[in-house]
Amino acid sequence: MKINGIVLVNKPRGISSNAVVNKVKHFLKADKAGHLGTLDVLGEGLLPVTLGKGTKLFDYFLQKDKVYQTVFKFGETSDTLDLEGDITCRNDVKVSLQDLEKVIPSFEGKQEQLPPIYSANKIGGKSAYQLARAGITDIPLKKKAIEIYSIKILNQLAENTYELEVHCSSGTYVRSLCRDIAAKLGTYGIMCSILRTKCGIFDIKDAYSLEEIKKGNFNIISLDKVFDFESAHINEQEFIKISNGMTIATNLSDGKYRLYFEQKFLGIAQATQNKLKLNLRLF
């Protein structure tokens, strides 16, 4: 079935992002399906699932920022930095609300972050988690540039256990953030849960459960609604040229546009010096 668009899924805990994608693909009998940013098995919340031509949007969304609600527990850690792993270290350090409030501002802004050992980072063609599961402990991970826009303490749930909201750039590991905050507090940290509430322009309030999707109670976001560029329309001759990878003359100002022929959305075009070229083909 030729379905093109995006379905916002509220991913449950305990299932992989790829498994969610496969379920949605099966429910909708779609030709192709993908997602716009993986969530760990432990993670839950917003997972935009792309359908058909929508799978071409992965690179476009690669750098979009995210918002998470997460629970950090201090005083212990695991080999995976979350509850999926085995506990490796403990101590008796108590972290007060005031302690946490003092260190959080130092983690906001642009910085370099070391990914977890159990992550999808590639080392010599293999994922770091594959090497870790094979018993390799000396994994040469490299720090990556990230940005954390804000960290808010939402609630203290118990002694040493806090709920936070993290607004960050794509590529940020919240598990690593827990580890690093704990280290600055002179203790260990473990991420107990993580819920993604926003991904770029998408919000969890608009997401559907797998059961709702299975029953047909959902909406598909059309691909042109993903972009906030101005729209531009071309005629039949221009459509033929641009469909064959050619540039066409235009009076449009330099910039990106949502391009249409009649009522059909074609994709994203770039206008440069009175020339228009289709850069992202979505038809």
DOMARBA-976221 format. One record per residue (C-alpha): residue number from 1; residue in one letter; chain; z, x, y. Coordinates in nm, 2 decimals. Layout:
# residues N
+-----+---+---+--------+--------+--------+
:   k : r : c :      Z :      X :      Y :
+-----+---+---+--------+--------+--------+
: NUM : A : A :      Z :      X :      Y :
...
+-----+---+---+--------+--------+--------+
This chain:
# residues 283
+-----+---+---+--------+--------+--------+
:   k : r : c :      Z :      X :      Y :
+-----+---+---+--------+--------+--------+
:   1 : M : A :   0.00 :   0.00 :   0.00 :
:   2 : K : A :  -0.10 :   0.14 :   0.34 :
:   3 : I : A :   0.23 :   0.13 :   0.53 :
:   4 : N : A :   0.26 :   0.36 :   0.84 :
:   5 : G : A :   0.58 :   0.38 :   1.04 :
:   6 : I : A :   0.95 :   0.45 :   1.02 :
:   7 : V : A :   1.24 :   0.27 :   0.85 :
:   8 : L : A :   1.59 :   0.36 :   0.97 :
:   9 : V : A :   1.81 :   0.38 :   0.66 :
:  10 : N : A :   2.19 :   0.39 :   0.66 :
:  11 : K : A :   2.23 :   0.64 :   0.39 :
:  12 : P : A :   2.53 :   0.60 :   0.16 :
:  13 : R : A :   2.76 :   0.88 :   0.06 :
:  14 : G : A :   2.70 :   1.04 :  -0.28 :
:  15 : I : A :   2.32 :   1.03 :  -0.29 :
:  16 : S : A :   2.07 :   1.29 :  -0.18 :
:  17 : S : A :   1.83 :   1.23 :   0.11 :
:  18 : N : A :   1.53 :   1.28 :  -0.12 :
:  19 : A : A :   1.67 :   1.01 :  -0.36 :
:  20 : V : A :   1.70 :   0.77 :  -0.06 :
:  21 : V : A :   1.34 :   0.84 :   0.03 :
:  22 : N : A :   1.22 :   0.78 :  -0.32 :
:  23 : K : A :   1.40 :   0.45 :  -0.34 :
:  24 : V : A :   1.25 :   0.33 :  -0.01 :
:  25 : K : A :   0.91 :   0.44 :  -0.13 :
:  26 : H : A :   0.95 :   0.25 :  -0.45 :
:  27 : F : A :   1.08 :  -0.06 :  -0.28 :
:  28 : L : A :   0.79 :  -0.07 :  -0.04 :
:  29 : K : A :   0.53 :   0.06 :  -0.28 :
:  30 : A : A :   0.43 :   0.31 :   0.00 :
:  31 : D : A :   0.17 :   0.58 :  -0.06 :
:  32 : K : A :   0.37 :   0.85 :   0.11 :
:  33 : A : A :   0.73 :   0.88 :   0.23 :
:  34 : G : A :   0.95 :   1.15 :   0.38 :
:  35 : H : A :   1.24 :   1.18 :   0.62 :
:  36 : L : A :   1.32 :   1.33 :   0.96 :
:  37 : G : A :   1.61 :   1.56 :   0.89 :
:  38 : T : A :   1.81 :   1.58 :   0.57 :
:  39 : L : A :   2.17 :   1.47 :   0.52 :
:  40 : D : A :   2.39 :   1.64 :   0.25 :
:  41 : V : A :   2.49 :   1.44 :  -0.05 :
:  42 : L : A :   2.84 :   1.41 :   0.10 :
:  43 : G : A :   2.68 :   1.29 :   0.43 :
:  44 : E : A :   2.61 :   0.94 :   0.53 :
:  45 : G : A :   2.46 :   0.74 :   0.81 :
:  46 : L : A :   2.13 :   0.75 :   0.99 :
:  47 : L : A :   1.83 :   0.88 :   0.80 :
:  48 : P : A :   1.49 :   0.80 :   0.95 :
:  49 : V : A :   1.25 :   0.75 :   0.66 :
:  50 : T : A :   0.88 :   0.80 :   0.74 :
:  51 : L : A :   0.60 :   0.61 :   0.57 :
:  52 : G : A :   0.23 :   0.69 :   0.53 :
:  53 : K : A :   0.10 :   0.87 :   0.85 :
:  54 : G : A :   0.46 :   0.88 :   0.97 :
:  55 : T : A :   0.52 :   1.18 :   0.74 :
:  56 : K : A :   0.32 :   1.38 :   1.00 :
:  57 : L : A :   0.61 :   1.34 :   1.24 :
:  58 : F : A :   0.84 :   1.59 :   1.07 :
:  59 : D : A :   0.75 :   1.89 :   1.30 :
:  60 : Y : A :   0.77 :   1.67 :   1.61 :
:  61 : F : A :   1.13 :   1.57 :   1.52 :
:  62 : L : A :   1.23 :   1.91 :   1.40 :
:  63 : Q : A :   1.40 :   2.00 :   1.73 :
:  64 : K : A :   1.56 :   1.66 :   1.81 :
:  65 : D : A :   1.93 :   1.66 :   1.87 :
:  66 : K : A :   2.18 :   1.48 :   1.65 :
:  67 : V : A :   2.52 :   1.31 :   1.69 :
:  68 : Y : A :   2.78 :   1.31 :   1.41 :
:  69 : Q : A :   3.12 :   1.17 :   1.35 :
:  70 : T : A :   3.31 :   1.40 :   1.12 :
:  71 : V : A :   3.66 :   1.46 :   0.98 :
:  72 : F : A :   3.80 :   1.82 :   0.97 :
:  73 : K : A :   4.11 :   1.92 :   0.78 :
:  74 : F : A :   4.28 :   2.24 :   0.86 :
:  75 : G : A :   4.48 :   2.46 :   0.63 :
:  76 : E : A :   4.24 :   2.49 :   0.34 :
:  77 : T : A :   3.87 :   2.56 :   0.27 :
:  78 : S : A :   3.62 :   2.55 :  -0.02 :
:  79 : D : A :   3.32 :   2.76 :  -0.12 :
:  80 : T : A :   3.09 :   2.49 :   0.02 :
:  81 : L : A :   3.30 :   2.42 :   0.33 :
:  82 : D : A :   3.33 :   2.06 :   0.23 :
:  83 : L : A :   3.49 :   1.84 :  -0.05 :
:  84 : E : A :   3.20 :   1.91 :  -0.29 :
:  85 : G : A :   3.32 :   2.26 :  -0.36 :
:  86 : D : A :   3.61 :   2.43 :  -0.51 :
:  87 : I : A :   3.92 :   2.51 :  -0.29 :
:  88 : T : A :   3.92 :   2.88 :  -0.23 :
:  89 : C : A :   4.19 :   2.94 :   0.03 :
:  90 : R : A :   4.50 :   2.77 :   0.17 :
:  91 : N : A :   4.77 :   2.85 :   0.42 :
:  92 : D : A :   5.06 :   2.68 :   0.60 :
:  93 : V : A :   4.93 :   2.69 :   0.96 :
:  94 : K : A :   4.98 :   2.37 :   1.14 :
:  95 : V : A :   4.72 :   2.27 :   1.40 :
:  96 : S : A :   4.84 :   2.04 :   1.67 :
:  97 : L : A :   4.63 :   1.82 :   1.89 :
:  98 : Q : A :   4.70 :   2.05 :   2.18 :
:  99 : D : A :   4.59 :   2.35 :   1.98 :
: 100 : L : A :   4.26 :   2.18 :   1.90 :
: 101 : E : A :   4.20 :   2.07 :   2.26 :
: 102 : K : A :   4.24 :   2.43 :   2.38 :
: 103 : V : A :   3.98 :   2.58 :   2.15 :
: 104 : I : A :   3.71 :   2.31 :   2.15 :
: 105 : P : A :   3.55 :   2.39 :   2.49 :
: 106 : S : A :   3.47 :   2.75 :   2.37 :
: 107 : F : A :   3.24 :   2.60 :   2.10 :
: 108 : E : A :   3.03 :   2.40 :   2.34 :
: 109 : G : A :   2.70 :   2.54 :   2.47 :
: 110 : K : A :   2.44 :   2.77 :   2.34 :
: 111 : Q : A :   2.55 :   3.01 :   2.06 :
: 112 : E : A :   2.46 :   3.17 :   1.73 :
: 113 : Q : A :   2.60 :   3.02 :   1.41 :
: 114 : L : A :   2.62 :   3.15 :   1.06 :
: 115 : P : A :   2.50 :   2.89 :   0.81 :
: 116 : P : A :   2.71 :   2.81 :   0.50 :
: 117 : I : A :   2.64 :   2.99 :   0.18 :
: 118 : Y : A :   2.57 :   2.65 :   0.02 :
: 119 : S : A :   2.28 :   2.55 :   0.24 :
: 120 : A : A :   1.90 :   2.51 :   0.23 :
: 121 : N : A :   1.84 :   2.84 :   0.42 :
: 122 : K : A :   1.57 :   3.04 :   0.25 :
: 123 : I : A :   1.65 :   3.39 :   0.12 :
: 124 : G : A :   1.35 :   3.57 :  -0.03 :
: 125 : G : A :   1.18 :   3.24 :  -0.12 :
: 126 : K : A :   1.49 :   3.08 :  -0.27 :
: 127 : S : A :   1.75 :   2.85 :  -0.11 :
: 128 : A : A :   2.09 :   3.00 :  -0.04 :
: 129 : Y : A :   2.26 :   2.73 :  -0.25 :
: 130 : Q : A :   2.04 :   2.82 :  -0.55 :
: 131 : L : A :   2.15 :   3.18 :  -0.52 :
: 132 : A : A :   2.52 :   3.07 :  -0.48 :
: 133 : R : A :   2.50 :   2.85 :  -0.78 :
: 134 : A : A :   2.35 :   3.14 :  -0.98 :
: 135 : G : A :   2.67 :   3.33 :  -0.91 :
: 136 : I : A :   2.53 :   3.56 :  -0.64 :
: 137 : T : A :   2.80 :   3.61 :  -0.37 :
: 138 : D : A :   2.65 :   3.87 :  -0.14 :
: 139 : I : A :   2.39 :   3.64 :   0.02 :
: 140 : P : A :   2.24 :   3.80 :   0.34 :
: 141 : L : A :   2.25 :   3.50 :   0.57 :
: 142 : K : A :   2.14 :   3.54 :   0.93 :
: 143 : K : A :   2.29 :   3.37 :   1.23 :
: 144 : K : A :   2.07 :   3.11 :   1.40 :
: 145 : A : A :   2.06 :   2.99 :   1.76 :
: 146 : I : A :   2.20 :   2.64 :   1.81 :
: 147 : E : A :   2.35 :   2.44 :   2.09 :
: 148 : I : A :   2.65 :   2.21 :   2.09 :
: 149 : Y : A :   2.63 :   1.97 :   2.38 :
: 150 : S : A :   2.97 :   1.81 :   2.33 :
: 151 : I : A :   3.27 :   1.79 :   2.10 :
: 152 : K : A :   3.51 :   1.49 :   2.13 :
: 153 : I : A :   3.83 :   1.44 :   1.95 :
: 154 : L : A :   3.83 :   1.08 :   1.84 :
: 155 : N : A :   4.15 :   1.05 :   1.65 :
: 156 : Q : A :   4.42 :   1.24 :   1.46 :
: 157 : L : A :   4.43 :   1.09 :   1.12 :
: 158 : A : A :   4.71 :   1.29 :   0.97 :
: 159 : E : A :   4.88 :   1.63 :   1.00 :
: 160 : N : A :   4.61 :   1.89 :   1.03 :
: 161 : T : A :   4.34 :   1.62 :   1.00 :
: 162 : Y : A :   4.12 :   1.51 :   1.29 :
: 163 : E : A :   3.82 :   1.29 :   1.35 :
: 164 : L : A :   3.56 :   1.43 :   1.60 :
: 165 : E : A :   3.22 :   1.34 :   1.74 :
: 166 : V : A :   2.97 :   1.63 :   1.77 :
: 167 : H : A :   2.65 :   1.61 :   1.97 :
: 168 : C : A :   2.44 :   1.91 :   1.88 :
: 169 : S : A :   2.09 :   2.05 :   1.85 :
: 170 : S : A :   1.89 :   2.03 :   1.53 :
: 171 : G : A :   1.98 :   2.31 :   1.28 :
: 172 : T : A :   2.35 :   2.29 :   1.36 :
: 173 : Y : A :   2.58 :   2.30 :   1.05 :
: 174 : V : A :   2.89 :   2.09 :   1.12 :
: 175 : R : A :   3.05 :   2.25 :   0.81 :
: 176 : S : A :   3.01 :   2.59 :   0.98 :
: 177 : L : A :   3.15 :   2.45 :   1.30 :
: 178 : C : A :   3.46 :   2.34 :   1.11 :
: 179 : R : A :   3.49 :   2.69 :   0.96 :
: 180 : D : A :   3.46 :   2.86 :   1.30 :
: 181 : I : A :   3.70 :   2.63 :   1.48 :
: 182 : A : A :   3.96 :   2.69 :   1.21 :
: 183 : A : A :   3.91 :   3.07 :   1.23 :
: 184 : K : A :   3.98 :   3.06 :   1.60 :
: 185 : L : A :   4.30 :   2.87 :   1.52 :
: 186 : G : A :   4.40 :   3.13 :   1.27 :
: 187 : T : A :   4.36 :   2.91 :   0.97 :
: 188 : Y : A :   4.10 :   2.76 :   0.73 :
: 189 : G : A :   3.90 :   2.44 :   0.76 :
: 190 : I : A :   3.72 :   2.19 :   0.54 :
: 191 : M : A :   3.48 :   1.91 :   0.63 :
: 192 : C : A :   3.61 :   1.59 :   0.47 :
: 193 : S : A :   3.33 :   1.36 :   0.58 :
: 194 : I : A :   3.03 :   1.34 :   0.80 :
: 195 : L : A :   2.84 :   1.03 :   0.95 :
: 196 : R : A :   2.52 :   1.07 :   1.15 :
: 197 : T : A :   2.51 :   0.82 :   1.42 :
: 198 : K : A :   2.20 :   0.94 :   1.62 :
: 199 : C : A :   1.89 :   1.13 :   1.55 :
: 200 : G : A :   1.67 :   1.18 :   1.86 :
: 201 : I : A :   1.59 :   0.84 :   2.00 :
: 202 : F : A :   1.72 :   0.66 :   1.68 :
: 203 : D : A :   2.06 :   0.50 :   1.65 :
: 204 : I : A :   2.26 :   0.40 :   1.34 :
: 205 : K : A :   2.31 :   0.05 :   1.49 :
: 206 : D : A :   1.94 :  -0.02 :   1.41 :
: 207 : A : A :   1.96 :   0.12 :   1.05 :
: 208 : Y : A :   1.95 :  -0.08 :   0.73 :
: 209 : S : A :   2.12 :  -0.04 :   0.40 :
: 210 : L : A :   1.92 :   0.03 :   0.08 :
: 211 : E : A :   2.01 :  -0.32 :  -0.04 :
: 212 : E : A :   1.87 :  -0.48 :   0.27 :
: 213 : I : A :   1.55 :  -0.29 :   0.24 :
: 214 : K : A :   1.52 :  -0.38 :  -0.13 :
: 215 : K : A :   1.55 :  -0.75 :  -0.03 :
: 216 : G : A :   1.30 :  -0.71 :   0.25 :
: 217 : N : A :   1.55 :  -0.76 :   0.53 :
: 218 : F : A :   1.43 :  -0.48 :   0.76 :
: 219 : N : A :   1.18 :  -0.38 :   1.03 :
: 220 : I : A :   0.93 :  -0.10 :   1.03 :
: 221 : I : A :   0.91 :   0.09 :   1.36 :
: 222 : S : A :   0.54 :   0.14 :   1.45 :
: 223 : L : A :   0.44 :   0.50 :   1.51 :
: 224 : D : A :   0.35 :   0.45 :   1.88 :
: 225 : K : A :   0.70 :   0.33 :   1.96 :
: 226 : V : A :   0.84 :   0.67 :   1.87 :
: 227 : F : A :   0.69 :   0.84 :   2.17 :
: 228 : D : A :   0.77 :   0.77 :   2.54 :
: 229 : F : A :   0.45 :   0.92 :   2.68 :
: 230 : E : A :   0.21 :   0.71 :   2.89 :
: 231 : S : A :  -0.07 :   0.53 :   2.71 :
: 232 : A : A :  -0.44 :   0.61 :   2.75 :
: 233 : H : A :  -0.74 :   0.42 :   2.61 :
: 234 : I : A :  -1.08 :   0.54 :   2.52 :
: 235 : N : A :  -1.42 :   0.37 :   2.44 :
: 236 : E : A :  -1.62 :   0.38 :   2.12 :
: 237 : Q : A :  -1.83 :   0.68 :   2.20 :
: 238 : E : A :  -1.52 :   0.88 :   2.30 :
: 239 : F : A :  -1.35 :   0.76 :   1.98 :
: 240 : I : A :  -1.63 :   0.90 :   1.77 :
: 241 : K : A :  -1.61 :   1.24 :   1.94 :
: 242 : I : A :  -1.23 :   1.27 :   1.93 :
: 243 : S : A :  -1.22 :   1.15 :   1.57 :
: 244 : N : A :  -1.43 :   1.45 :   1.48 :
: 245 : G : A :  -1.20 :   1.70 :   1.66 :
: 246 : M : A :  -1.40 :   1.72 :   1.98 :
: 247 : T : A :  -1.26 :   1.72 :   2.33 :
: 248 : I : A :  -1.37 :   1.46 :   2.58 :
: 249 : A : A :  -1.39 :   1.45 :   2.95 :
: 250 : T : A :  -1.10 :   1.27 :   3.13 :
: 251 : N : A :  -0.95 :   1.20 :   3.47 :
: 252 : L : A :  -0.60 :   1.19 :   3.34 :
: 253 : S : A :  -0.34 :   1.42 :   3.48 :
: 254 : D : A :  -0.24 :   1.72 :   3.26 :
: 255 : G : A :   0.02 :   1.61 :   2.99 :
: 256 : K : A :   0.06 :   1.42 :   2.67 :
: 257 : Y : A :  -0.05 :   1.06 :   2.61 :
: 258 : R : A :  -0.03 :   0.79 :   2.34 :
: 259 : L : A :  -0.40 :   0.74 :   2.27 :
: 260 : Y : A :  -0.56 :   0.41 :   2.17 :
: 261 : F : A :  -0.90 :   0.28 :   2.08 :
: 262 : E : A :  -0.91 :  -0.09 :   2.13 :
: 263 : Q : A :  -0.57 :  -0.20 :   1.98 :
: 264 : K : A :  -0.55 :   0.09 :   1.73 :
: 265 : F : A :  -0.30 :   0.37 :   1.79 :
: 266 : L : A :  -0.47 :   0.71 :   1.73 :
: 267 : G : A :  -0.19 :   0.96 :   1.79 :
: 268 : I : A :  -0.09 :   1.20 :   2.06 :
: 269 : A : A :  -0.35 :   1.35 :   2.29 :
: 270 : Q : A :  -0.32 :   1.64 :   2.53 :
: 271 : A : A :  -0.49 :   1.63 :   2.87 :
: 272 : T : A :  -0.57 :   1.98 :   3.01 :
: 273 : Q : A :  -0.80 :   2.05 :   3.31 :
: 274 : N : A :  -1.00 :   1.72 :   3.28 :
: 275 : K : A :  -1.03 :   1.76 :   2.90 :
: 276 : L : A :  -0.86 :   1.54 :   2.64 :
: 277 : K : A :  -0.80 :   1.65 :   2.28 :
: 278 : L : A :  -0.62 :   1.46 :   2.00 :
: 279 : N : A :  -0.34 :   1.70 :   1.89 :
: 280 : L : A :  -0.15 :   1.47 :   1.65 :
: 281 : R : A :  -0.37 :   1.24 :   1.45 :
: 282 : L : A :  -0.19 :   0.93 :   1.32 :
: 283 : F : A :  -0.47 :   0.70 :   1.20 :
+-----+---+---+--------+--------+--------+
